[in-house]
Amino acid sequence: MRPAPIVVEKEELGRAGADWVARQLVEAVAGGQRASLALSGGSTPGPVYRELAKRDVPWARVDFYFVDERFVPPDHPESNYLLAEEALFKPLGVPPQQIFRMQGERADREQAARDYARHLPPVLDVVVLGMGEDGHTASLFPGHEALKEQQQRVLAVVGPKPPPWRMTLTLPVLRSARKVLGLVSGAGKRDMVRRVLAGEDLPAAKVEHAQWMMDPGAAGQ
Ligand SMILES: O=C1O[C@H](COP(=O)(O)O)[C@@H](O)[C@H](O)[C@H]1O
């Protein structure tokens, strides 16, 4: 069963999202083991990452991965890594050995995706997703072949949203993650939120156990 969405005021989304992620990470490391956190890019997670950097989590035991990346260098304004670096890694002072970056600067995109798959843990503990106005999540776009992938855990894909070339985790990886937070903001996504929560045939709806968190605009309130 899909969890009921959490609706918080737009200004509270950063804090509420950070609280949620921090809670899952603290639980994940409770037995003394390491935890994995996979991050998305896009317009919504920035405030969550900035707040998360202020939370009391045993960060030395958290490894950071990416849900998707655009094929651009890591210092490019469209890089999902750059967002995470500025909002989370730098404020926390995360050492490089805890950051598993998708290498968007690579020319051989398929090889870059295969290489990333080798670094991924078998199961991710915590995943942060976003959702586009077309219902895409990660870089899995509606109607794209990549949605059918069952074997590869990471793919290089061409999508309709610029920049077109992306690297993305596939659905089996997202669906097997222990905890998934989906973040949505803005009335422009209201109709898509309704369709995703109704379980329509859309990428974001295929991660059934995701806990969606949104502002009243996206929730249609
Ligand atoms: O391109 C992307 O889009 C999705 C949704 O982003 P948003 O800007 O519509 O919030 C994001 O989750 C993904 O990581 C990103 O690469």
The ligand as a MOL file (V3000), in Angstrom:
LIG
                    3D

  0  0  0     0  0            999 V3000
M  V30 BEGIN CTAB
M  V30 COUNTS 16 16 0 0 0
M  V30 BEGIN ATOM
M  V30 1 O 16.2060 16.1840 -14.0300 0
M  V30 2 C 15.8790 15.8490 -12.9260 0
M  V30 3 O 14.5970 15.9650 -12.5470 0
M  V30 4 C 14.0430 15.3400 -11.3880 0
M  V30 5 C 12.9150 16.2520 -10.9240 0
M  V30 6 O 13.4750 17.5520 -10.8160 0
M  V30 7 P 12.6320 18.8700 -10.6070 0
M  V30 8 O 13.5720 19.9700 -11.0400 0
M  V30 9 O 11.4060 18.7970 -11.4570 0
M  V30 10 O 12.3460 18.9380 -9.1460 0
M  V30 11 C 15.1020 15.1250 -10.3240 0
M  V30 12 O 14.5750 14.3270 -9.3050 0
M  V30 13 C 16.3390 14.4810 -10.9530 0
M  V30 14 O 17.3150 14.1780 -9.9890 0
M  V30 15 C 16.9010 15.4480 -11.9330 0
M  V30 16 O 18.0940 14.9760 -12.5630 0
M  V30 END ATOM
M  V30 BEGIN BOND
M  V30 1 2 1 2
M  V30 2 1 2 3
M  V30 3 1 2 15
M  V30 4 1 3 4
M  V30 5 1 4 5
M  V30 6 1 4 11
M  V30 7 1 5 6
M  V30 8 1 6 7
M  V30 9 2 7 8
M  V30 10 1 7 9
M  V30 11 1 7 10
M  V30 12 1 11 12
M  V30 13 1 11 13
M  V30 14 1 13 14
M  V30 15 1 13 15
M  V30 16 1 15 16
M  V30 END BOND
M  V30 END CTAB
M  END
